[in-house]
């Protein structure tokens, strides 16, 4: 990999600035779901066990950036860490002389959790002065916040150049994410099959283009498939469609053919007379959708075709549902894809799931633990898979 791992660092007696993703949901002043904090604990423990003291930092929610706001304080995170046995105290603020003095008193094994980074506009604006003030808090920098790696913020990219290159590293979560994503984009075992769903072609143009010529097959589902079908002259009834992306859809189909990637579209649909759970629904006879109906899931013929592609693949990527899986009558396509992908992983294929809805789907299907890797970074993983350089990753580069 083009960056150091936290494993490569000697941190004994060092003070480490650890940028983590502690953006957890809060309820009545307590953490409602600690998953994100738990994800970064292996990195935090490694640093503390190695003899470091740690300045821990994250954003939390969306404060205005005009100073302290009690509703967005990091205090519940500090309390949770103390409950887990960490010697952790909450800093008096995000930056400034008082915080620098607090950091200077840290002993090996101790943690100083900064207040919410976004209390200061300098974080999101990547202000030089703010980045410098954060860098003064430590002599080593570790980034474990993959979910924020696509943001050019002060704590993610701006401050990193202020540390010597040999004192900069990726945490275990960041490293795990980048290894999994790089395996799919740069060194996949073939055949590589990618499954793209969701509402809009416009959200996935770069993603599709980045896999043309790389993937053996791209399986399209969800509402974005209706734009592709209409572009080819099929009837799509009242289904969602991006009229301004019809030409782009045809262009993507042409590019796929030219680059040797099979781009597959649904052969049939589950179509309903209304967008509601108790709507009258049925399976279409072919790719056309009746005028008075809208498609809300892929049909059984499509499921069988896509399942066969999945079973033949050695590397698989899934981003985006096949239909409105939140409603029971339109969940079958998405949940069957989840089960097929889990079975592929069980048999030794590398299966990467990325994107909020896909992650929700594998959790709903109860198969998340069977996947090779479930990405925690929605926007970051989407941009990485689209071939876009992430500021937080570029900053870690050797």
C-alpha positions in Angstrom: 0.0 0.0 0.0 1.1 3.6 -0.6 0.9 4.6 3.0 2.2 3.5 6.4 0.1 1.4 8.8 -0.2 2.2 12.5 1.8 -1.1 12.8 4.8 0.6 11.2 5.0 3.3 13.9 7.1 3.3 17.0 4.8 5.4 19.3 6.5 4.9 22.7 6.6 8.2 24.5 4.8 9.9 21.5 1.7 12.0 21.5 -0.5 10.9 18.7 -3.3 12.9 17.0 -5.9 10.2 16.1 -8.6 11.4 13.7 -11.5 9.0 14.1 -15.1 8.8 13.0 -17.0 9.2 16.3 -20.1 10.7 14.7 -22.5 8.6 16.7 -26.3 9.0 17.2 -27.1 10.6 20.6 -30.3 10.2 22.6 -30.9 12.2 25.8 -27.2 12.9 26.2 -26.0 9.3 25.7 -24.7 7.3 22.8 -27.6 5.4 21.1 -25.4 3.3 18.9 -21.6 3.0 19.7 -20.7 1.1 16.5 -18.5 3.8 15.1 -16.6 4.3 18.3 -16.1 0.5 18.6 -14.7 0.4 15.0 -11.7 2.6 16.0 -11.0 0.9 19.3 -8.4 -1.5 17.8 -6.3 1.5 16.6 -6.8 3.4 19.9 -5.7 0.3 22.0 -2.7 -0.3 19.7 -1.4 3.2 20.2 -2.0 3.2 24.0 -0.5 -0.3 24.4 2.5 0.9 22.4 3.2 3.6 25.0 1.6 6.6 23.4 -0.7 9.3 24.7 -3.6 10.1 22.3 -5.3 13.3 21.3 -8.6 11.9 19.9 -10.7 14.0 17.5 -13.8 13.8 15.4 -16.8 15.7 14.2 -20.3 15.0 15.6 -23.5 16.0 13.8 -23.8 19.3 12.1 -23.2 22.2 14.5 -23.2 25.7 13.0 -19.5 26.3 13.4 -19.9 29.3 15.6 -18.5 27.8 18.8 -19.6 25.5 21.5 -23.1 24.0 21.2 -24.1 21.7 24.1 -26.3 19.5 21.8 -23.3 18.5 19.8 -20.7 18.2 22.5 -18.4 15.2 22.5 -19.0 14.7 26.2 -21.1 11.5 25.8 -18.3 9.9 23.8 -15.8 10.7 26.6 -18.2 9.2 29.1 -18.6 6.1 27.0 -14.8 5.6 26.7 -14.4 6.0 30.4 -17.1 3.3 31.0 -15.0 1.0 28.8 -12.0 1.5 31.1 -10.1 4.2 29.1 -8.2 7.0 31.0 -10.0 9.6 28.9 -10.9 13.2 29.7 -12.7 15.8 27.6 -10.7 18.8 26.4 -12.0 22.3 27.3 -12.5 23.1 23.6 -11.3 22.1 20.1 -8.1 24.1 19.9 -6.3 27.0 21.4 -3.7 27.6 24.2 -5.7 26.0 26.9 -6.2 22.8 24.9 -2.5 22.8 24.0 -1.7 23.0 27.7 -4.1 20.1 28.4 -2.4 18.0 25.6 1.1 18.8 27.0 0.2 17.2 30.4 -0.8 13.8 28.8 1.0 10.8 30.1 1.4 7.5 28.1 -1.8 5.6 28.2 -4.0 8.7 28.6 -6.6 10.1 26.1 -7.6 13.7 25.6 -10.8 13.8 23.5 -11.2 17.2 21.7 -14.5 18.9 21.6 -16.5 18.5 18.3 -14.1 19.7 15.5 -17.0 21.3 13.6 -17.5 23.9 16.4 -14.9 25.8 14.4 -15.5 26.8 10.8 -11.8 26.3 10.2 -12.4 22.6 10.2 -14.7 22.4 7.2 -13.1 25.4 5.4 -9.7 23.7 5.9 -8.3 27.0 7.2 -4.5 27.0 7.4 -4.5 28.6 10.9 -6.9 26.0 12.3 -5.0 23.1 10.8 -1.7 24.5 12.4 -3.4 24.8 15.8 -4.5 21.1 15.6 -1.0 20.0 14.5 0.5 21.6 17.6 -1.3 19.2 19.8 0.8 16.1 18.8 4.0 14.9 17.1 2.4 11.9 15.2 -0.7 11.7 13.1 -3.0 8.7 12.5 -6.2 8.8 10.4 -8.8 6.1 11.1 -11.8 8.0 9.8 -12.3 6.5 6.3 -15.9 7.8 6.3 -14.5 11.3 6.2 -11.6 10.7 3.9 -13.5 12.3 0.9 -13.6 15.6 2.7 -10.8 18.1 2.4 -11.1 19.2 6.0 -8.4 20.5 8.3 -8.2 17.4 10.5 -8.5 15.0 7.5 -6.0 16.5 5.1 -5.0 20.1 5.9 -2.9 19.4 9.1 -1.2 16.2 7.8 1.6 17.9 5.9 2.8 19.5 9.2 4.0 16.1 10.4 7.2 14.3 9.1 6.1 11.6 6.6 7.5 8.9 8.9 5.2 10.1 11.7 2.0 9.8 9.5 0.0 6.5 9.2 -3.4 5.0 8.5 -5.3 3.3 11.4 -6.6 -0.2 11.1 -10.1 0.7 10.0 -8.7 3.0 7.3 -6.2 0.4 6.2 -8.9 -2.4 6.1 -11.2 -0.2 3.9 -8.5 0.8 1.5 -7.2 -2.8 1.1 -10.7 -4.1 0.3 -11.6 -1.2 -2.1 -8.2 -1.5 -3.9 -8.6 -5.2 -4.3 -11.8 -4.7 -6.2 -10.6 -1.7 -8.3 -7.0 -2.7 -9.0 -6.4 -6.4 -8.5 -9.7 -8.4 -8.6 -9.7 -12.1 -9.2 -11.7 -12.6 -12.4 -14.6 -12.8 -13.3 -15.4 -9.4 -11.6 -19.1 -8.8 -11.4 -20.5 -5.5 -10.1 -24.1 -4.8 -9.1 -25.4 -1.3 -9.2 -28.8 -0.1 -8.1 -30.5 2.9 -6.6 -32.7 5.7 -8.0 -30.5 7.7 -10.3 -28.1 7.1 -13.2 -26.7 10.5 -12.5 -25.5 9.3 -9.1 -23.6 6.4 -10.6 -22.2 7.7 -14.0 -18.6 7.9 -12.7 -19.0 4.6 -10.9 -20.2 2.8 -14.0 -17.5 4.4 -16.2 -14.8 3.4 -13.8 -15.7 -0.3 -14.1 -16.2 -0.4 -17.9 -13.3 -2.5 -19.2 -12.5 -3.7 -15.7 -15.7 -5.7 -14.8 -16.8 -8.7 -16.8 -20.4 -7.8 -16.2 -22.4 -4.9 -14.6 -25.8 -5.8 -13.3 -28.2 -2.9 -13.1 -31.3 -2.7 -10.9 -33.4 -0.2 -9.1 -35.0 2.9 -10.6 -31.9 3.8 -12.5 -32.6 0.8 -14.8 -35.8 2.4 -16.1 -33.8 5.3 -17.5 -31.6 2.8 -19.4 -34.7 0.9 -20.6 -36.5 4.0 -21.8 -33.4 5.1 -23.6 -33.6 1.8 -25.6 -37.2 2.4 -26.5 -39.0 0.2 -23.9 -42.2 1.3 -22.2 -41.7 2.2 -18.5 -45.2 3.3 -17.5 -45.1 5.6 -14.5 -41.7 4.4 -13.3 -39.1 6.8 -12.2 -36.9 8.1 -15.0 -34.3 10.8 -15.5 -35.3 12.2 -18.9 -32.1 14.3 -19.1 -30.0 11.2 -18.8 -31.4 9.2 -21.7 -28.6 10.0 -24.1 -26.0 9.5 -21.4 -27.5 6.0 -20.7 -27.2 5.1 -24.4 -23.6 6.4 -24.4 -22.8 4.2 -21.4 -24.3 1.1 -23.2 -22.1 1.9 -26.2 -19.0 2.4 -24.1 -19.7 -0.9 -22.3 -19.9 -2.8 -25.6 -16.7 -1.1 -26.9 -14.8 -2.0 -23.7 -16.0 -5.6 -23.5 -18.1 -5.3 -20.3 -21.6 -6.8 -20.5 -24.1 -4.3 -19.1 -27.2 -6.2 -18.1 -30.7 -4.7 -17.5 -33.8 -6.3 -15.9 -35.8 -8.7 -18.1 -38.9 -8.4 -16.0 -40.3 -6.3 -13.1 -42.6 -6.3 -10.1 -44.9 -3.4 -11.1 -47.6 -1.8 -8.9 -50.5 0.6 -9.5 -49.2 2.9 -6.7 -46.1 3.5 -4.6 -47.5 1.9 -1.4 -47.1 -1.4 0.4 -50.6 -2.6 -0.1 -50.7 -1.6 -3.8 -52.0 -4.1 -6.4 -48.9 -5.5 -8.0 -47.8 -8.2 -10.4 -44.9 -9.4 -12.6 -44.5 -8.0 -16.1 -44.4 -10.3 -19.1 -41.1 -8.7 -20.4 -39.0 -5.6 -20.1 -41.9 -3.3 -20.8 -43.9 -1.8 -18.0 -47.7 -1.2 -18.4 -48.7 2.4 -18.8 -50.7 2.7 -15.6 -48.0 1.0 -13.4 -44.6 1.7 -12.0 -41.9 -0.9 -11.4 -40.6 -1.2 -7.8 -38.4 -4.3 -7.9 -36.7 -6.7 -10.4 -38.8 -9.7 -11.4 -38.0 -13.5 -11.0 -36.5 -13.9 -14.4 -34.0 -11.1 -13.7 -33.3 -12.5 -10.3 -32.4 -15.9 -11.9 -30.2 -14.2 -14.5 -28.3 -12.0 -11.9 -27.9 -15.0 -9.5 -26.2 -17.0 -12.3 -23.8 -14.1 -12.9 -23.1 -13.9 -9.2 -22.4 -17.6 -8.9 -19.9 -17.5 -11.7 -17.9 -14.6 -10.3 -14.7 -14.6 -8.2 -14.9 -10.9 -7.1 -18.2 -9.0 -6.5 -19.1 -5.5 -5.7 -22.6 -4.3 -4.7 -23.7 -0.7 -4.4 -27.4 0.1 -4.5 -30.7 -1.9 -4.0 -32.7 -3.6 -6.7 -36.0 -2.0 -5.6 -37.9 -0.5 -2.8 -36.7 -3.2 -0.3 -38.2 -1.2 2.7 -41.6 -2.4 1.5 -42.2 -6.2 1.8 -43.8 -6.8 -1.6 -40.8 -5.1 -3.3 -38.0 -6.5 -1.2 -37.4 -9.9 -2.8 -35.0 -8.8 -5.5 -32.7 -7.0 -3.1 -32.8 -9.6 -0.4 -32.2 -12.4 -2.8 -29.1 -10.6 -4.2 -27.9 -10.2 -0.6 -28.3 -14.0 0.1 -26.7 -14.9 -3.3 -23.7 -12.7 -2.5 -23.4 -14.2 1.0 -23.3 -17.7 -0.5 -20.7 -16.5 -3.0 -18.5 -15.3 -0.1 -19.1 -18.6 1.7 -17.6 -20.4 -1.3 -14.5 -18.2 -1.5 -15.4 -15.3 -3.7 -14.4 -11.8 -2.5 -17.6 -9.8 -1.9 -17.5 -6.1 -1.1 -20.7 -4.3 -0.1 -20.7 -0.4 -0.1 -23.3 2.3 0.2 -25.8 3.0 2.9 -28.8 1.2 1.3 -26.8 -1.9 0.4 -25.4 -2.1 3.9 -29.0 -1.7 5.3 -30.1 -4.5 2.9 -27.4 -7.0 4.0 -28.3 -6.2 7.6 -32.0 -6.7 6.9 -31.2 -10.0 5.2 -29.1 -11.0 8.2 -26.0 -11.8 6.1 -23.7 -8.9 6.7 -21.2 -11.0 8.8 -20.8 -13.4 5.9 -19.6 -10.7 3.4 -15.8 -10.4 2.8 -16.1 -6.6 3.6 -18.9 -4.2 4.3 -17.7 -0.7 3.8 -18.4 1.8 6.6 -17.8 4.9 4.5 -20.8 5.7 2.2 -19.7 8.8 0.3 -16.0 8.0 0.7 -16.3 4.4 -0.7 -18.5 5.6 -3.6 -15.9 8.3 -4.6 -13.0 5.8 -4.2 -14.8 3.2 -6.4 -15.5 5.9 -8.9 -11.8 6.5 -9.3 -11.8 9.9 -7.5 -8.8 10.7 -5.3 -9.8 11.1 -1.7 -8.1 14.1 0.1 -7.7 12.1 3.3 -6.0 9.2 1.5 -3.8 11.4 -0.6 -2.6 13.1 2.6 -1.4 9.8 4.0 0.5 8.9 0.8 4.2 8.1 1.3 
